[in-house]
Amino acid sequence: MIPETAHHAIRLSAHGVRKTFGRVTVLDGVDLALAAGRITAVLGPNGSGKTTLNKVLLGLVRPDAGAVQFDGHVVTGTDAYRRRIGYMPQAPRFPDNLSAREVLQLVQSLRPTDRLDLDDALERFDIGAYVDRPLGVCSGGQRQRVNAAVAMLFSPDVLILDEPTAGLDPVASAALKDRIIAERAAGRALLLTSHVLSELDELTDDVVLLLDGRVEYAGTLDALRTETGEASLARSVAALLRRNPRRAGTTTSAEAA
């Protein structure tokens, strides 16, 4: 990963993280660093450990070994740091009877000391047209926009976005990408995961490739392209997977690119 500098301080990091479930080792000594003003794509085939790593970073799963740090302080087993993280899950589970406005107001009520302009949030994510409609009758793309609005509601220092453009039409996808780029410009540290690697090409600064719970590659996207001789992120990742003997039987959307 990139070294820490005055312009790219490491916000959230994992050090030697290991996690097993029964006899299955899901994460095996994983290191990760999310830097301010950088977008890190965490990639890998199904079962590589991406979801568990996200949960460890969020404090939802405690690692068996290793540590998570926020701004250089160990936060494993604590929860105060999570106020500074925004999380956008792949599939939001909003109550069907609540509207987007009610969901945002509910989230705001959980943090009454944090000042927030709800009207600004509605405008930024273009959800005003259906803001008072029950989410149960909204489209998947509309719910995904609300999902993004909730994640970024309090301008957190770190954003973890899981398949952020899933279900969005091209216009909405482009708008969300612009918002992600704006968050990077504002100095946020971002982690993105997606199976559609073409969606990440224009966003990614740094790449972490997981394979069988281990870090197969960690570095900048530019360095990955140089190493593999491929122009796109998808083809670069596919090249890494093809040359690794441990990848037998895995498939990703990168290989179809």
N, C-alpha and C positions, 0 to 999 in steps of 0.2 A: 504494500500500500504506500501512498504518498507519505513523506515524512511530515511531522508537525512543523508548521511555520507560523509566523505572526499572523498570516492571512488565512491559514487553514489549520486552526487548532483542532485537535481531536476532541470531539464532544462525547461520543458514546463508543465504547470498545469492549471486546471480549478477548480474554486471555486464557488460552489452554482449556477452553470449555469442553467438558465431556459429559454426555448424558446417555444413560442406558435405560431401556424399558424391558424388564425381565432379562432375557439373554441377548437382546438385540441392542447393539451399540448404535445410537442414532447420531450422536456427535462425538467425534474422536479427536480432541485436542485442537479445537477450532479457534483461530485468531481472526479478529476483525476490527477495523478501525473506521469510524464514520467521522469525516472531517467537516468543519464548518465551511459552507460555500462550495461543497462538492456533492455529487450524486453518485452513490455506489449501487451498482446492480449486483444482487446476489442471485446467482443462477445455478441450475443443476437439474438433472432428471428427476422424475417423481421418486420419492423415497430417499433423496440425497441429504435431507436434514434441514431444508430451508424453513419450513413451518416451525419446527422445534427451535431453531436458532432465533427466529422472531420472538417466540414465546419466552425464551431465556432473556433476551434483551428487554422485553417488556415486563419482566418480573413475574410472569404467569407460570413459569416452570423454573424450578431451582436446579442448577447443574449439580452433578455428582462431584465434579472437580472443576477447577478453574474459577475465574471471577469475571464480573462485569464491572466496568468503571464508567462513571459519568464525570466529565471534566477532571479526570485524573484521580478521582476518589472511588474506592470500592463501594459499590451499592448493592452487591449480591445480598439478598435477604431483606432489603429495605424497600420502601415504596415511595418516599417523598419525591425522588427524582422523576417519577412517572408523570408528574404534573408538567414536566418540560418536554414530553413526548406526545406527538399526535399520531394516532394509529388508524389506518384505513384498511379494514379487513376485506378480503376478497368478496365475501358474501355478507352484506349487512343484515342484521336481524332486527329491524324496526317493528314495533307494534303496528299491525295493519290499520288499527283504528285511529292512530295519531297522524296528524299532518306534519309536513316538514317544519312549519313554524313551531308546532308544539314540541317536536323532537329537539329543535335548537333551544327552545326556552327551557326544556327539561334539563338538557346538558348544562345550560348556563346556570340553572338553579343549584347545581351541584358545586359550583365554584362562584359563589355570590360576591367574593371580594375581587374577582377579576373583571375589570371593566371591558365591555364588549358592545359593539354596534351591530345588532342583528340585521338591520336593514342593509348595512354594507355587505354582510355575509351573503344575504339573499341576492344582492346585485352581482357580487363577484362570481357566484356560481350559477347565475342565470336560472334561479328556481322560483322567481316571483310569479310566473304564470300559473303554477300549481302549488303554491306555498300553503294553501289552506285545504288542499285536497287530501283525503285519507291516503296514506302511502300504500295501503293494500290494493288500491286501484291504479297506482302509478306504474309506469313502465319500468323495466329493469334499469334503463339508462337514467331515468329521472331519479330513481332511488340511489343510483351510484353517485349522482351529483350531490345529493344530500349527504351521502357517506363521506365524500371529499370535504364538504363544508364542515361537517362535525370534526374531522381529523385536523383541519387547519384553523378551527374556530378561535383558539386562544394564542395564535402565532407562536407555536412551540419552537424550541431550539432544534429539535430533532423530529423528523417525519419518517414513519415507517409505512410504506404504501404497498399493499399486496394486490397485484393485478389491478392497478388503478384505472386502466382504460377499459376493463371488461364491460361489455354491454353498451358501450357508448357509440353513438353514430360518429362519422368522420368529423363533423363540425364540433360536437361536444368533446371528442377526443383531443382535437387540436387545441381547444380552449383550455382543457385541463393540463395539457403539456405546457402551454404558455404559463399557466399558474405555477406549475412545478418549477419551470425555469425562473420565474419571478421569485419564488421562495429560495432558490439557490442564490440568486443575486442579492437577496436580503440577508444572506449569511447562514441560512439553515443548513443542517446536515441531513441528507436524505438517503434512505435505503429503499430501493425499488426491487420488487420481484415480478416476473412475468414469464409466461411460457411463449408469448409472442415476442420474440426478441427484436423483430423489426420495429416494434413500438418503442424500444429503448435506445435505438441507434443515435437519435438526435439529442438524447438526454444524458447519457452515461458519461461520467468522467473516469470512474474506477470500477473494476470488475472483480468479483470474488466468485469462483466456480467451485461448488461443492460436489463431491462424488463419494458416495458411501460414507457420508458423515465427516469427510476430511476435506481440507482445502486443497484443491488440485491446482488452482491458479489464483494469484492475488496480485494485481497491478493495475496500471492505467489502461484505458481502452486503446490509446495510441500504441503503447508497448505491446499489447496483445496483437494488434493488427500487424505490427512489424514482425513479431515472432512467428506468426502463422502465415504471413503473406497474403492475408485475406482483407478485403475492403470493409465488409460488414461485420457487425457483432455476431449475427447468427452464424455466418460461415466460419468466423474465427473460433467460436465455441465448438462448432461441429468438428473442426480440425483438431482441437484439443481432445475431444472425446474419442475420435477415431484412432488416435495414436496411443490411447491409454489402455493397457490390457485389462484393467479392472472394470471397463465399461461394458463388457459383454452383456448383451440382452437389454441394454437401456436404449430408450428412444426419446428424442426431444423434438420440438418443432424446429429447432435449429437445423436438423438434418434434412428437413423438407424444404429449406429455404433455397 
